[in-house]
Amino acid sequence: MTTAQNRAILDEAEARVDKAARARAQDPTPAPTTPWDAPDDSTGSYVKEERGALRRVAGLSTELTDVTEVEYRQLRLERVVLVGVWTEGTAVDAHRSLAELAALAETAGSQVLDALVQRRDKPDPATYVGSGKAAELRDVVAATGADTVICDGELAPGQLNQLEKILKVKVVDRTALILDIFAQHATSREGKAQVELAQMQYMLPRLRGWGESLSRQAGGRVAGGGGIGTRGPGETKIETDRRRIRARVSKLRKEIAGMATARTTQRNSRDRNATPSVAIAGYTNAGKSSLLNQLTDAGVLVQDALFATLDPTVRRAQTPDGREFTVTDTVGFVRHLPHQLVDAFRSTLEEVAAADLLVHVVDGSDPDPLGQIDAVRVVLNEIDAAAVPELIVVNKVDAMTEDDVLALRQALPGAAWVSARTGEGIEALRDVIAARLPHPDVDVEVLVPYDRGDLVARVHRDGEVIEERHGATGTLLTARVAPALAAVLEDYAAPVAGI
């Protein structure tokens, strides 16, 4: 074969490769070969795609070099270093807390470069970690090229200011980080208002001003002929900012109160119909939304991320014997949940306090599931939900070892064990929920005419039918119902001989 022939063969092969590449560029999405390859068109998938698309681009930071000139700062976390103060517990607890902080930082869209822990009796009142550890932290920040330091705790305004002066980079605390995640994930009008309220409450004591920001507003002739109302010493810019924030906080509280009224109306409607309610609560990323989907086919967003669910979802479900009840998916909790969030989301968390049964979901595969339970119960006490009957549900049993299951069974003897991913234990959980729900307490025996089939359906839906027979004039029901429904059925009480 000649050289010219070899060249012709190579040119033809290259042409085929170029043609295939152009075809792939025109249609980059291959046709699904199996049902699992087809795109997911559920409601939750759209939200998940939207969140995945809104990620930060590394290297495109617009932060000012001099952080002291930044007053209103939005968190644009990219490359971060974590620092924590270990004051109590074991070293394992301290490392576990930092690992959770790293997960929070990654959920916010940042890249964790390094982490440091300082053993102290209490945080340093000036720099949180002490001057020596602050100097060491400054060297780590310079070596890694980080642009943000995240502290595993809530910093006082003075600590925040001192650390930024020493480190020359932006410093945020655990509270600000969680608020940023909430701001990213809030979708409903109520959720956005609640997050904004929490951010305003957090920002108010941390407002700072430098240079001209501390000067008085010009008055008199200096005001440039502003006239009446502009003369006098005036107020500083930082005082103006605080006044505006207080006004915004007041407006947000009124808006949230109005939204809470609508939620209360819906809850009262369910109470009038004697519909039992179940609230799903638990630690963040414990699988609460997955469990809701298993119980009700709700189709809500399921994502392996912290605080994926902020807006509560209410769905109807049925017990195995046909009784209807509502299931509410709530926001997840976390250790040291900012009190601003508890206050702002109080109207939403009231769904938990008003429930007839609390399904407390625990991540069984977590290294410290009992610590998760304690953290959740702290928040439940804050929202006056500690008196609600509680059912512990250990989720993700498919990811647990046999030793972990045995150890946790001894610590949680009355718990239900499920896997929301595989469906294991879901039917048994339905039976347990049905047994734990409040039961009607009024026994009735009524003869309902055939033209009042709506009452028969209501007894089946809201009560417990013990016996049902059909006669010439109507349906004889022996059942247990709520007092309100029993009052409606009083007019149809009839002897058995009437059948």
N, C-alpha and C positions, 0 to 999 in steps of 0.2 A: 504494500500500500504506500503510495507516494505521500510526500509532505503536504501537498495541496489537498489530497483526499482526507488526511487527518485533520487539517484545518477546517474543512467543510463539515466534518462530523462534529467537531467541537463547537462550531458556530451554531449548528442545528440544535445541539443539546442546550446551549446557553439561551437560545431563543425559546425553547420549551419552558425552561425555568422562569424566564421573564414573563411569559404568558401566564403561567400558573400563579406567579406572584401578583400580577395585575388582577387576575380573577379573584384571588383571596382578598385583595384590597377593596374590590367593589362589593363583595359580600363577605365581611369578616365573621359573621355569625353562622357557624355550621348548623345544618338542620338537626333537630334532636333525633338521636337514634333510639332512645328509650323514653318512656313516660317521665322518668326522673330528670331527663335533660331538658324538658320543656320548661319555659319560664313560669315562675310562680306568680299568679295574678291575684293573690289574696291581698286584702287591705294592708296587713302588716308588712308585706314585702315591699310595697311602695315606700312606706316610711323608712324601712331599713335601707333601701337604695338611696333615698334622699340623704339620710345621715351619712352613708358611706361616701357620697359624692362631696359632702362639705367637710373635707379634711384640709388640714393646714399644709402648706408647701414649705418644705425646709429651705432655709436660706433667704426667704423673702420676708424679712422682718422689717417693720416700720417703727420699731421702738426708738425713742430718743436716746442719744448717748448719755446725757446727763439726766438720770432718773429723777432728780429732785425737781425738775421742771414739769413733771407729769402730775396733773391733778386728777383728771377723770381718766382712769386707765381701764381699758378692756383687756382681759387676759388673752394674749396670743401666745400661748405656751408652745415652745418648739424644743429647745434643748435644756433640760432641767437637771438640777442636783437636789437630792432630798436630804433633809437633816431632821433628826428627831432627838428629843430629850427623854431619857429613860429614868423615870422617877419611882416606879413601883413595878412589882411583878418580876418575872424572870427575863433572862436575855431572849428566850424564845418568844415571849410575848412582845418584847420590843421589836424584834425582827419581823414578827408577824404584822405588827402595826405598820411598819415601814413598807412591807410587801403590799398591804392594802392601799397605802398612800401611792405606791407606784402604779397600782391598777387604776386608781382614780386619775392619776396624771395621764396615763395612756388613754383612758376614756375621754379625757379632755382634748386629746390630740397631740400630746407632747411625747418627746423621746427622753427616757430616763438614762442619764449618763453615769451617775454615781450616787452613793448614799452614805451618810455618816450618822452615827449615834453617839450622844454624849450622856454619860452616867452622872446624874446630879440628884441631890435631895429635892430640889425644886428648880424650875426654869429661872435663869438669870433675869432679874427685873430690867436690866438695861439692854442686853443683846440676845436674850433667850437662851443662848448656848454658852455664854461666857466669852471673855476677850480672847483667851487662848484658842478655843475651838473656832471662834469667828475668824482669827487670822489663818488657821489651818483651812477653814472653809474657803477663804479668799484665794488661797493657793490652788485648791482643787478646782474652783471655778475658772481660774486663769488657765490651768493645765488642760481642762476638758473643753474649754471654749463655750461653756454654758451661758445662756442669757437670762436664766431665771433660777431662783432658789425657792423651793417649797418647804415650809416648816410643818412638821406633824403636830400641829396644835394651833390654837387661836392666839395671835399675837396682839399685844396692846399697841396702840398707835406709836408710843415712844419706842418700843422694841422694833417695830417695822421701820421707823425712821433711822434708828441707829444702825441696824443691819444694812440698809441700803447705802448709808454713808461709808461703811467699811467695805462692803463687797463690790460696790459700783455696778451692780446689776439689779434687776427688779426682784423684789422679795414678796411672796404671797404666802398666806397661811392655809391651813386645811379648810377653814370655813370659806374663804374666797374661792378655793378650788372647787368645792362642792357646789357653791352658788353658780360658778361658771358652767358646770355640767348641767345643772338644772336649767340654766338659761338656754343651752343648746337644745335640750330635749323637750322643752315645753312647747306644746302645739295649740292647745285650746286657749280661748280668751281668758278663762279663769286661771289656767295654769300660768300664762304669761304675766298676768297681773300679780299673782301670788309671788312669783319669782322676782319681779321688779320690786315689790314691797320689801322682800327680804334683802335684796341688794341695797335698797335705799337705807334701811335700818342699819345695815352693816357699814355703809359708807359714811353715814352722818358723823359719828365720832372720829372718823379717820381723815376728814378733810384737812388739808394742809395748804399753806400758801407761803410764797417766798417773794421777796422783792416788792414789786408794784402790787402784788396781790394783797399785801397787808396794808397798803396805803388807804387813806380815806378817799371817798369819792369827792371830787373837787366841788367847791361851793362858791357863791358870790361871783365876783368878776372873773375868777379863774374858770368858772363853768362855761364860759363862752357865750354869755347872754342867755342862759337857760331860763332865767326868770323865776317866778314864784314856784316854790317847791323844790328848787335845786340848790338853794343856799344853805349854809350851815355845815357842820362837820360831816354829816352823813354817816353811812355805815361802811365798814370794810368789805372788800369783795368776798372774803370768806364768810362774813356774816350774811351777805346777800345769798350766797350759795346755800348756806344752812337754812335760811328762811324758805328758799325755793324748794329744797328737799322736804322740809316739814310740810309745806303745802301739798307737794306731790304725794307724800305718805298719807296725808289726810284724805286726799281724793281717791287714792287706791283703796284705802280701807272702806270707804263708802261704796265703791264699785264692787268689791269682794263681798260686802254685806248684802248688796242687792242680788248678786249671783247665788249667795248662800240661801237666800229666801226661796229661790226656785228649787234648789236642791231639797230644802226642808219640805216644800209643798209636795214634791214627788215622794219623799219618804213618808209623809203623813198619809198620802193616798195608799201606799202599800200597807201602812198600819191599819187603815180603815178596812181594807180588804183582808186583813188578818193573814197577809203573806209573810211567812218567816223569811228572815234575811241572814245570809252568811257573808262574812267579810274575810277575805284572804289577806293576811298580813305576814310580814316576815322580813328577814334581812335582804338587802339588795342582791339581785342575781341568784336568789335561792330557787327560782323556778315558779314563781307565783302566776305569771301570765301563761306559762305552759300548762299549769294545772287548771287554770280557768278554761283554756281551750279544750282540755280533755273532758271537763265536766259539762261544758255548755256549747262546744263548737263555735266559740265566739270569733275566732280568726284574728285575734289581736296580735300586735307585734311581739315576736319572741326574738331576743337577741342576747348573745353571750357578752353582756356589757353591764356595768354598774349603772343604776338609775335609768334603765331603758324605758320604764313606765313611770310617768308623772301624772297623767290625767286618769282619774278613776273610771273604770268601765263596769257597768251594771248589766248583767244578763240573767235571763230566767232559766231555771232548770227544774227537773222533776225527780222526786224520790222514786225508788222502785215500785212503791204502791200508788204512784200517780199524783201525790201532793206537789204543788208548785212552791218554789222558793226562789229568792233572788241571790245571786252571787256577785260580790263586788271585789274587783281587783284594785288594790291601793298601791300607793307609792312605797317603795322599799325603804327600810331603815338602815342605819349604819352606826358604828361606834362614834360617839361624840357628834351626833347629828346637831348642826347649828341651831341654837334656840330661835334664831330669826326665821328659819324654815318651819320649825314647829309652830311658831306663832302665825306665820303667813298661811300655812296650809291647814290651819285648825278647822276651817269650815269643811275641807275635804276629808280630814281625818275623823270628823264627827261620824262619818259612815261606819267607822270601826266601833266607836263608842255606842252607837245606836243599834248594832247588830244583835241578833239572837244567839249567834254562834260565831266564834273567832277561830278560823282555820289558820293556825300558826305554822307556816312552811319553814322548814329548816333544811339547809344544804348538808346532807349527810356526808358528802365527799370533802367538805371543808376541813382543814386541820383542827379547827376549834369550833365545832357546832354548838357546844354548850355556852361558849362565849357569845355566839350570835344570839342565842335565846335570851341571855341576860341583857344584851344591848337593846333588843327589841322590847323587852318588858320595861326597861327604863323609859322608853318613849311612850309606851302604853300607859304608864302611870301618869305621865305629863298630860295626856289628853283624856284622862279620867275613863280609860277603857279597861282598867285592871279587873273590874267586876264582871266583865263579859265572859261567859263560859268559853273555855279554851280547849281546842283539840290540836295537839301537836302532830304534824305530818312531816315525816322525814322523807325528803325527796332525793332523787339521784341515787337510789340504792343500786342501780346498775353500775355505778362508778365506785362503789365501796368494796373493800376487802371483807372477808368473813370475820376477821378479828375486829375490824372497826364496827361491823354490825353487832357482834356479840357485846362489845363494850358499851355501845350506845343503847342497846336494848335494856341493859341493866340500869342505865341512868334515866331512861325514858320508858318506863314500863307500860304506860297506857297509850303510846303513840301509834299512829298508822304509818305504814311503810309503803311507799309508792315510787314509781319512776314515771314522771310526766312525759318523758321522751319515748319510752317503749310502751307505756300503758299498763305496766305491771302494778297490780294492787288498786287500780282505779275503781273497779266494781265493788271491792270490799270497802273502799273509802265511801262510796255512795251509801252503802248500808249503814256505816257508822254515822254519817251525817244525818241520815233519816232518823236514826235512833236518838241522836243528840238534839234534834230540833224540838222546840216546844210543841206539845200536843194540845189539841182542843180539850176543854175540860167540862163541857156541858153535854149531857146525854139527852138526845131527842128521839122521839118516835112519831113520825108525821106521815100523813097521807097527802101527797102533792098531786094536784090535778094534772092531767096530761097536757093542758094548755100552759102550764108553768114549768116547762122543761128547763128554763133558765135556772130555776132554783135547784133542780136536781143536779145540773152541771156544776153549780156553785158549791153544793155540798161535796161533790166528788173532788172539786179543785181545792177547796179550802179546808175541808174537814176529813174525817176518817169514817168511811162507810163500813159498818159492821155487817149489815144485812140489807138486801134490796129485793123486793118482790113486786110483781105487777098484778093489778086487779082490774075490775070492770070500770072503776071510776078514777083510778090514778095509781101512783107509785108509792108503795109503803117503804119508808126508809128508817132504819135504825142506825144512828150515827152519833159521832161526837163532833161538836162544832164549837166555834168561839161564841162568846156571849152575844156579840152583835148579830151574828147570823141566827143564833137561837131566837132572838127577839123577832126577827123577820119571819121565822117559821112557826111562831106561836099560833097564828091563825089557822094553821093546817094540822094541828094536833088532832088525832082521831083514834078511836079504838080499833083493835085488830079486826073486829067484826065488820067494820065498814068496808073491808076489801071485797 
